[in-house]
Amino acid sequence: MRKKRKTNPRIEWLINELKRTAREREGPIWRDIAKRLEKPRRHYAEVNLSKINRYSNANDMIVVPGKVLSAGAIDKPVTIAALSFSKKVREKVDIDAGSAGKCISIEELMTTNPKGSGIKIIV
């Protein structure tokens, strides 16, 4: 049985870059995220802001291998990297968490922290 390819070229490219960064920079967290993104889309994580607020501390870097949804509130300044965000999440993170919270893509986090140190995966 042949392995099915992703139809979204961005995700295909992201998986390859995550694996390459894990090999070159010895960051096992990127390989873990790549394996999660190789699964079918119906298995991607969908995480609410309330869950991120519950399991994170101030100034944490959080990775969600999927989509972040806007249910709940966040009261800590955290950096959230995800494959995608719902429309309200960006303004909730900026307003509710003060101006220190921010939403970025997984690609941006991978370039700023290639070793993957100090990152939490929330699914």
Secondary structure, 3 states (H helix, E strand, C coil): CCCCCCCCHHHHHHHHHHHHHHHHHCCHHHHHHHHHHHCCHHHCEEEEHHHHHHHCCCCCEEEEEEEEECCCCCCCCCEEEEEEECCCHHHHHHHHCHHHCEEEEHHHHHHHCCCCCCEEECC
